[in-house]
């Protein structure tokens, strides 16, 4: 079993997320991509626009687009109110799926901030990383992070996806009454409209 954790705000989930997940699944022969909305992101403590429950529901609908995609509550808000750290989430994934080959799927911009994450060295041991490239990001950028050869071997660059969709701009369009049918799955749009989100 080859499984990737794909964490994020997903506020809302859009075609860019689906394209990234599909490209990663194809390139790394993944059996499953777990879309895991984050309860509280340590580097974005100002929070999300919508609740965790709404984001998880939207992700469940978005995942209907590909049988390899699954919504996961593994990164749900913590009972103690503390931020959700990826090292804890990947440790929990290891506990739940000890036999699986585990990956963590992130954008290059997030990966470049890895030194600020909790226990970065352990993160690279808990999972191999699939890094979705951005223009200007090269394999050479990895050496700037101070990764050794073993750590670099656990990082897979995915440089054939260029989905430049910003959720902030998307929310602005939705708020202005644009349904964004070109960027959001129909089932997700129905949910947004029926629950009056981003109004």
KOLDREN-22477 format. One record per residue (C-alpha): x, y, z; residue number from 1; residue in three letters. Coordinates in steps of 0.5 Angstrom, whole numbers, always signed. Last residue first. Layout:
! residues N
site x:X; y:Y; z:Z; nr:NUM; rest:ALA
...
***
This chain:
! residues 199
site x:-42; y:+70; z:+3; nr:199; rest:UNK
site x:-36; y:+65; z:+3; nr:198; rest:UNK
site x:-40; y:+60; z:+5; nr:197; rest:UNK
site x:-48; y:+60; z:+5; nr:196; rest:UNK
site x:-49; y:+53; z:+7; nr:195; rest:UNK
site x:-53; y:+51; z:+0; nr:194; rest:UNK
site x:-48; y:+55; z:-4; nr:193; rest:UNK
site x:-42; y:+52; z:-1; nr:192; rest:UNK
site x:-45; y:+45; z:-2; nr:191; rest:UNK
site x:-47; y:+46; z:-9; nr:190; rest:UNK
site x:-40; y:+49; z:-11; nr:189; rest:UNK
site x:-37; y:+43; z:-8; nr:188; rest:UNK
site x:-41; y:+38; z:-12; nr:187; rest:UNK
site x:-40; y:+42; z:-18; nr:186; rest:UNK
site x:-32; y:+41; z:-17; nr:185; rest:UNK
site x:-29; y:+48; z:-16; nr:184; rest:UNK
site x:-24; y:+52; z:-21; nr:183; rest:UNK
site x:-28; y:+53; z:-28; nr:182; rest:UNK
site x:-35; y:+54; z:-24; nr:181; rest:UNK
site x:-32; y:+59; z:-20; nr:180; rest:UNK
site x:-39; y:+61; z:-18; nr:179; rest:UNK
site x:-38; y:+69; z:-18; nr:178; rest:UNK
site x:-42; y:+72; z:-13; nr:177; rest:UNK
site x:-37; y:+77; z:-10; nr:176; rest:UNK
site x:-36; y:+73; z:-4; nr:175; rest:UNK
site x:-34; y:+67; z:-9; nr:174; rest:UNK
site x:-29; y:+71; z:-13; nr:173; rest:UNK
site x:-26; y:+74; z:-6; nr:172; rest:UNK
site x:-26; y:+66; z:-4; nr:171; rest:UNK
site x:-22; y:+64; z:-10; nr:170; rest:UNK
site x:-17; y:+70; z:-9; nr:169; rest:UNK
site x:-15; y:+68; z:-2; nr:168; rest:UNK
site x:-15; y:+60; z:-5; nr:167; rest:UNK
site x:-10; y:+62; z:-10; nr:166; rest:UNK
site x:-10; y:+58; z:-16; nr:165; rest:UNK
site x:-3; y:+57; z:-20; nr:164; rest:UNK
site x:-4; y:+50; z:-22; nr:163; rest:UNK
site x:+3; y:+49; z:-25; nr:162; rest:UNK
site x:+4; y:+41; z:-25; nr:161; rest:UNK
site x:+10; y:+38; z:-29; nr:160; rest:UNK
site x:+15; y:+39; z:-23; nr:159; rest:UNK
site x:+14; y:+34; z:-18; nr:158; rest:UNK
site x:+20; y:+33; z:-14; nr:157; rest:UNK
site x:+21; y:+27; z:-10; nr:156; rest:UNK
site x:+25; y:+28; z:-3; nr:155; rest:UNK
site x:+27; y:+22; z:+1; nr:154; rest:UNK
site x:+34; y:+22; z:-3; nr:153; rest:UNK
site x:+35; y:+29; z:-1; nr:152; rest:UNK
site x:+35; y:+26; z:+6; nr:151; rest:UNK
site x:+40; y:+21; z:+5; nr:150; rest:UNK
site x:+44; y:+26; z:+1; nr:149; rest:UNK
site x:+44; y:+31; z:+7; nr:148; rest:UNK
site x:+39; y:+37; z:+7; nr:147; rest:UNK
site x:+42; y:+43; z:+9; nr:146; rest:UNK
site x:+36; y:+47; z:+6; nr:145; rest:UNK
site x:+40; y:+50; z:+1; nr:144; rest:UNK
site x:+42; y:+43; z:-1; nr:143; rest:UNK
site x:+34; y:+42; z:-3; nr:142; rest:UNK
site x:+34; y:+49; z:-8; nr:141; rest:UNK
site x:+39; y:+45; z:-12; nr:140; rest:UNK
site x:+33; y:+40; z:-14; nr:139; rest:UNK
site x:+30; y:+47; z:-17; nr:138; rest:UNK
site x:+24; y:+52; z:-15; nr:137; rest:UNK
site x:+24; y:+58; z:-20; nr:136; rest:UNK
site x:+17; y:+56; z:-22; nr:135; rest:UNK
site x:+14; y:+52; z:-17; nr:134; rest:UNK
site x:+15; y:+45; z:-16; nr:133; rest:UNK
site x:+10; y:+40; z:-12; nr:132; rest:UNK
site x:+14; y:+37; z:-7; nr:131; rest:UNK
site x:+13; y:+29; z:-6; nr:130; rest:UNK
site x:+16; y:+27; z:+1; nr:129; rest:UNK
site x:+18; y:+21; z:+4; nr:128; rest:UNK
site x:+15; y:+20; z:+11; nr:127; rest:UNK
site x:+17; y:+19; z:+18; nr:126; rest:UNK
site x:+24; y:+20; z:+17; nr:125; rest:UNK
site x:+24; y:+26; z:+13; nr:124; rest:UNK
site x:+19; y:+29; z:+19; nr:123; rest:UNK
site x:+24; y:+27; z:+24; nr:122; rest:UNK
site x:+29; y:+32; z:+21; nr:121; rest:UNK
site x:+24; y:+37; z:+21; nr:120; rest:UNK
site x:+23; y:+37; z:+28; nr:119; rest:UNK
site x:+17; y:+42; z:+29; nr:118; rest:UNK
site x:+17; y:+46; z:+22; nr:117; rest:UNK
site x:+21; y:+53; z:+21; nr:116; rest:UNK
site x:+27; y:+49; z:+18; nr:115; rest:UNK
site x:+21; y:+46; z:+13; nr:114; rest:UNK
site x:+20; y:+53; z:+10; nr:113; rest:UNK
site x:+22; y:+51; z:+3; nr:112; rest:UNK
site x:+17; y:+45; z:+3; nr:111; rest:UNK
site x:+12; y:+50; z:+4; nr:110; rest:UNK
site x:+14; y:+54; z:-2; nr:109; rest:UNK
site x:+15; y:+48; z:-6; nr:108; rest:UNK
site x:+8; y:+45; z:-5; nr:107; rest:UNK
site x:+7; y:+39; z:+0; nr:106; rest:UNK
site x:+5; y:+32; z:-1; nr:105; rest:UNK
site x:+7; y:+27; z:+5; nr:104; rest:UNK
site x:+9; y:+20; z:+3; nr:103; rest:UNK
site x:+8; y:+13; z:+7; nr:102; rest:UNK
site x:+10; y:+6; z:+5; nr:101; rest:UNK
site x:+4; y:+3; z:+8; nr:100; rest:UNK
site x:+5; y:-3; z:+13; nr:99; rest:UNK
site x:+5; y:+1; z:+20; nr:98; rest:UNK
site x:-2; y:+4; z:+17; nr:97; rest:UNK
site x:-5; y:+7; z:+24; nr:96; rest:UNK
site x:+1; y:+8; z:+28; nr:95; rest:UNK
site x:+5; y:+11; z:+22; nr:94; rest:UNK
site x:-1; y:+16; z:+20; nr:93; rest:UNK
site x:-1; y:+18; z:+28; nr:92; rest:UNK
site x:+7; y:+19; z:+27; nr:91; rest:UNK
site x:+5; y:+23; z:+20; nr:90; rest:UNK
site x:+0; y:+27; z:+24; nr:89; rest:UNK
site x:+5; y:+29; z:+30; nr:88; rest:UNK
site x:+10; y:+31; z:+25; nr:87; rest:UNK
site x:+5; y:+35; z:+21; nr:86; rest:UNK
site x:+4; y:+39; z:+28; nr:85; rest:UNK
site x:-3; y:+41; z:+29; nr:84; rest:UNK
site x:-4; y:+47; z:+33; nr:83; rest:UNK
site x:-6; y:+47; z:+41; nr:82; rest:UNK
site x:-13; y:+47; z:+42; nr:81; rest:UNK
site x:-13; y:+42; z:+48; nr:80; rest:UNK
site x:-18; y:+38; z:+44; nr:79; rest:UNK
site x:-14; y:+38; z:+38; nr:78; rest:UNK
site x:-17; y:+40; z:+31; nr:77; rest:UNK
site x:-18; y:+35; z:+26; nr:76; rest:UNK
site x:-11; y:+33; z:+23; nr:75; rest:UNK
site x:-13; y:+25; z:+22; nr:74; rest:UNK
site x:-20; y:+27; z:+19; nr:73; rest:UNK
site x:-19; y:+24; z:+13; nr:72; rest:UNK
site x:-22; y:+25; z:+6; nr:71; rest:UNK
site x:-20; y:+20; z:+1; nr:70; rest:UNK
site x:-17; y:+20; z:-6; nr:69; rest:UNK
site x:-15; y:+14; z:-11; nr:68; rest:UNK
site x:-23; y:+13; z:-13; nr:67; rest:UNK
site x:-22; y:+20; z:-16; nr:66; rest:UNK
site x:-27; y:+26; z:-17; nr:65; rest:UNK
site x:-31; y:+24; z:-11; nr:64; rest:UNK
site x:-25; y:+27; z:-7; nr:63; rest:UNK
site x:-28; y:+34; z:-8; nr:62; rest:UNK
site x:-35; y:+32; z:-4; nr:61; rest:UNK
site x:-31; y:+29; z:+2; nr:60; rest:UNK
site x:-26; y:+35; z:+2; nr:59; rest:UNK
site x:-32; y:+40; z:+2; nr:58; rest:UNK
site x:-35; y:+36; z:+8; nr:57; rest:UNK
site x:-28; y:+36; z:+11; nr:56; rest:UNK
site x:-28; y:+44; z:+10; nr:55; rest:UNK
site x:-35; y:+45; z:+13; nr:54; rest:UNK
site x:-33; y:+41; z:+19; nr:53; rest:UNK
site x:-26; y:+44; z:+20; nr:52; rest:UNK
site x:-30; y:+51; z:+20; nr:51; rest:UNK
site x:-30; y:+56; z:+15; nr:50; rest:UNK
site x:-25; y:+62; z:+14; nr:49; rest:UNK
site x:-19; y:+59; z:+17; nr:48; rest:UNK
site x:-14; y:+61; z:+22; nr:47; rest:UNK
site x:-10; y:+67; z:+24; nr:46; rest:UNK
site x:-5; y:+61; z:+27; nr:45; rest:UNK
site x:-2; y:+60; z:+20; nr:44; rest:UNK
site x:+5; y:+57; z:+21; nr:43; rest:UNK
site x:+2; y:+53; z:+26; nr:42; rest:UNK
site x:-4; y:+50; z:+22; nr:41; rest:UNK
site x:-10; y:+49; z:+26; nr:40; rest:UNK
site x:-15; y:+44; z:+25; nr:39; rest:UNK
site x:-12; y:+42; z:+18; nr:38; rest:UNK
site x:-16; y:+39; z:+13; nr:37; rest:UNK
site x:-13; y:+32; z:+11; nr:36; rest:UNK
site x:-14; y:+30; z:+4; nr:35; rest:UNK
site x:-11; y:+23; z:+4; nr:34; rest:UNK
site x:-8; y:+20; z:-3; nr:33; rest:UNK
site x:-9; y:+13; z:-4; nr:32; rest:UNK
site x:-6; y:+7; z:-8; nr:31; rest:UNK
site x:+0; y:+12; z:-10; nr:30; rest:UNK
site x:+4; y:+10; z:-16; nr:29; rest:UNK
site x:+9; y:+15; z:-15; nr:28; rest:UNK
site x:+8; y:+19; z:-21; nr:27; rest:UNK
site x:+1; y:+18; z:-22; nr:26; rest:UNK
site x:-1; y:+19; z:-15; nr:25; rest:UNK
site x:+3; y:+25; z:-15; nr:24; rest:UNK
site x:+0; y:+28; z:-21; nr:23; rest:UNK
site x:-7; y:+26; z:-19; nr:22; rest:UNK
site x:-6; y:+30; z:-12; nr:21; rest:UNK
site x:-3; y:+36; z:-16; nr:20; rest:UNK
site x:-9; y:+36; z:-20; nr:19; rest:UNK
site x:-14; y:+35; z:-15; nr:18; rest:UNK
site x:-11; y:+41; z:-11; nr:17; rest:UNK
site x:-11; y:+46; z:-17; nr:16; rest:UNK
site x:-19; y:+44; z:-18; nr:15; rest:UNK
site x:-21; y:+47; z:-12; nr:14; rest:UNK
site x:-22; y:+45; z:-4; nr:13; rest:UNK
site x:-24; y:+51; z:-1; nr:12; rest:UNK
site x:-22; y:+53; z:+4; nr:11; rest:UNK
site x:-18; y:+47; z:+3; nr:10; rest:UNK
site x:-13; y:+49; z:+9; nr:9; rest:UNK
site x:-8; y:+44; z:+8; nr:8; rest:UNK
site x:-5; y:+37; z:+9; nr:7; rest:UNK
site x:-4; y:+31; z:+3; nr:6; rest:UNK
site x:-2; y:+25; z:+6; nr:5; rest:UNK
site x:+1; y:+20; z:+1; nr:4; rest:UNK
site x:-1; y:+13; z:+1; nr:3; rest:UNK
site x:+3; y:+7; z:-2; nr:2; rest:UNK
site x:+0; y:+0; z:+0; nr:1; rest:UNK
***
